[in-house]
Amino acid sequence: MPNAVVTGANRGLGAEWVRQLLDDGWAVFAGYRNELGRLTTFENSNLTTHQLDVQSNESVAAFADHAPEHIDLLVNNAGVADGRWRNLSEIDDAWALEVIDINALGPVRVVKALYEKMNHTTLTKVAMISSLMASIDDCEMGRSYAYRASKTALNMFTVAMKKEAVADNITFVILHPGWVKTDMGGDRAPVEIPHSITGMRNVLASRTLENSGEFVQFDGELLPW
Ligand SMILES: NC(=O)c1ccc[n+]([C@@H]2O[C@H](COP(=O)([O-])OP(=O)(O)OC[C@H]3O[C@@H](n4cnc5c(N)ncnc54)[C@H](OP(=O)(O)O)[C@@H]3O)[C@@H](O)[C@H]2O)c1
């Protein structure tokens, strides 16, 4: 049975990653920051849960210690929005640094801590859940300053990391889930959660070492940097 690790798994997109992977016969090791949330509703002996705050190296280390020895898929899903500041003068620099810490460095901490468990003779896939808002080419509306910057940084961390990871049979994909109806996406979002996850799982299925580091939307469209 293949092993998947999902971060930010207690609600939103993360919880649906867990549901679909369990349904598909995966063993899932799921991280939650505070509350188990939707994870309590999955009655499946292939699900293991563990506390995880991606901002804390201690928490990430404890999570990694308890993770399965052989990991086939890591979904770095945990993330936060920023303050929806309306203009430059409203940027809160302390919160901006938190957003960058969670969204850009959090996934890097998790990759570092789990690396040896992903480094084996069969291919391991790592999904970095980014956003179209990371795209410099696409940044026509501006605003969402810290969120955009955090996801752009995540993309660059990923492309830089993929170089060394290819030698260890680890492939990365940078995924945009679409604008999805979650707490973060809000009610006006056009994409339903299950549709987004099914799409991203289809993208994952096409991943090889050769296409590592691509920036791909949930429906398979390649995105501009
Ligand atoms: N929804 C969209 O339209 C959309 C679009 C583009 C990209 N994304 C990305 O998709 C991912 C999931 O988003 P979502 O819409 O499902 O958001 P969500 O409903 O707000 O869920 C966010 C998840 O991340 C967790 N999280 C936040 N900070 C964390 C930390 N420091 N350590 C561990 N977990 C943490 C949350 O845990 P708590 O419950 O403890 O807060 C929650 O489980 C995010 O990376 C987001 O940026 C979403």
The ligand as an SDF file (V2000), in Angstrom:
LIG
                    3D

 48 52  0  0  0  0  0  0  0  0999 V2000
   -9.1370   27.9620   -1.8540 N   0  0  0  0  0  0  0  0  0  0  0  0
   -8.5690   28.5390   -2.8950 C   0  0  0  0  0  0  0  0  0  0  0  0
   -9.2460   29.1530   -3.7450 O   0  0  0  0  0  0  0  0  0  0  0  0
   -7.0730   28.4210   -3.0930 C   0  0  0  0  0  0  0  0  0  0  0  0
   -6.5450   28.9630   -4.2750 C   0  0  0  0  0  0  0  0  0  0  0  0
   -5.1770   28.8580   -4.5030 C   0  0  0  0  0  0  0  0  0  0  0  0
   -4.3740   28.2050   -3.5900 C   0  0  0  0  0  0  0  0  0  0  0  0
   -4.9040   27.7110   -2.4370 N   0  0  0  0  0  0  0  0  0  0  0  0
   -3.9960   27.0300   -1.5110 C   0  0  0  0  0  0  0  0  0  0  0  0
   -4.5070   25.7540   -1.1750 O   0  0  0  0  0  0  0  0  0  0  0  0
   -4.0730   25.3760    0.1430 C   0  0  0  0  0  0  0  0  0  0  0  0
   -5.2800   24.9580    0.9800 C   0  0  0  0  0  0  0  0  0  0  0  0
   -6.1500   26.0590    1.0400 O   0  0  0  0  0  0  0  0  0  0  0  0
   -7.6750   25.9800    1.5070 P   0  0  0  0  0  0  0  0  0  0  0  0
   -8.4540   26.7790    0.5530 O   0  0  0  0  0  0  0  0  0  0  0  0
   -8.0440   24.5720    1.7990 O   0  0  0  0  0  0  0  0  0  0  0  0
   -7.5540   26.8350    2.8510 O   0  0  0  0  0  0  0  0  0  0  0  0
   -8.2560   26.6850    4.2800 P   0  0  0  0  0  0  0  0  0  0  0  0
   -9.5990   26.0920    4.1440 O   0  0  0  0  0  0  0  0  0  0  0  0
   -8.0880   28.0170    4.9240 O   0  0  0  0  0  0  0  0  0  0  0  0
   -7.3090   25.5890    5.0210 O   0  0  0  0  0  0  0  0  0  0  0  0
   -5.9700   25.9150    5.2980 C   0  0  0  0  0  0  0  0  0  0  0  0
   -5.3430   24.7410    6.0320 C   0  0  0  0  0  0  0  0  0  0  0  0
   -3.9720   25.0650    6.2980 O   0  0  0  0  0  0  0  0  0  0  0  0
   -3.7410   24.8500    7.7020 C   0  0  0  0  0  0  0  0  0  0  0  0
   -2.6570   25.6950    8.2250 N   0  0  0  0  0  0  0  0  0  0  0  0
   -2.5820   27.0400    8.2290 C   0  0  0  0  0  0  0  0  0  0  0  0
   -1.4440   27.4300    8.8470 N   0  0  0  0  0  0  0  0  0  0  0  0
   -0.8200   26.2960    9.2560 C   0  0  0  0  0  0  0  0  0  0  0  0
    0.3900   26.0400    9.9620 C   0  0  0  0  0  0  0  0  0  0  0  0
    1.1860   27.0280   10.4050 N   0  0  0  0  0  0  0  0  0  0  0  0
    0.7340   24.7660   10.1810 N   0  0  0  0  0  0  0  0  0  0  0  0
   -0.0540   23.7470    9.7520 C   0  0  0  0  0  0  0  0  0  0  0  0
   -1.2210   23.9120    9.1210 N   0  0  0  0  0  0  0  0  0  0  0  0
   -1.5840   25.1840    8.8660 C   0  0  0  0  0  0  0  0  0  0  0  0
   -5.0700   25.1750    8.3470 C   0  0  0  0  0  0  0  0  0  0  0  0
   -5.0910   24.6850    9.6680 O   0  0  0  0  0  0  0  0  0  0  0  0
   -6.0000   25.3890   10.8050 P   0  0  0  0  0  0  0  0  0  0  0  0
   -7.3830   24.7960   10.6590 O   0  0  0  0  0  0  0  0  0  0  0  0
   -5.3240   25.0050   12.0810 O   0  0  0  0  0  0  0  0  0  0  0  0
   -5.9890   26.8580   10.5620 O   0  0  0  0  0  0  0  0  0  0  0  0
   -6.0080   24.4670    7.3880 C   0  0  0  0  0  0  0  0  0  0  0  0
   -6.0120   23.0830    7.6360 O   0  0  0  0  0  0  0  0  0  0  0  0
   -3.3330   26.5930    0.7020 C   0  0  0  0  0  0  0  0  0  0  0  0
   -1.9460   26.4360    0.5530 O   0  0  0  0  0  0  0  0  0  0  0  0
   -3.8350   27.7440   -0.1750 C   0  0  0  0  0  0  0  0  0  0  0  0
   -2.9290   28.8140   -0.2440 O   0  0  0  0  0  0  0  0  0  0  0  0
   -6.2470   27.7960   -2.1770 C   0  0  0  0  0  0  0  0  0  0  0  0
  1  2  1  0
  2  3  2  0
  2  4  1  0
  4  5  1  0
  4 48  2  0
  5  6  2  0
  6  7  1  0
  7  8  2  0
  8  9  1  0
  8 48  1  0
  9 10  1  0
  9 46  1  0
 10 11  1  0
 11 12  1  0
 11 44  1  0
 12 13  1  0
 13 14  1  0
 14 15  2  0
 14 16  1  0
 14 17  1  0
 17 18  1  0
 18 19  2  0
 18 20  1  0
 18 21  1  0
 21 22  1  0
 22 23  1  0
 23 24  1  0
 23 42  1  0
 24 25  1  0
 25 26  1  0
 25 36  1  0
 26 27  1  0
 26 35  1  0
 27 28  2  0
 28 29  1  0
 29 30  1  0
 29 35  2  0
 30 31  1  0
 30 32  2  0
 32 33  1  0
 33 34  2  0
 34 35  1  0
 36 37  1  0
 36 42  1  0
 37 38  1  0
 38 39  2  0
 38 40  1  0
 38 41  1  0
 42 43  1  0
 44 45  1  0
 44 46  1  0
 46 47  1  0
M  CHG  2   8   1  16  -1
M  END
$$$$
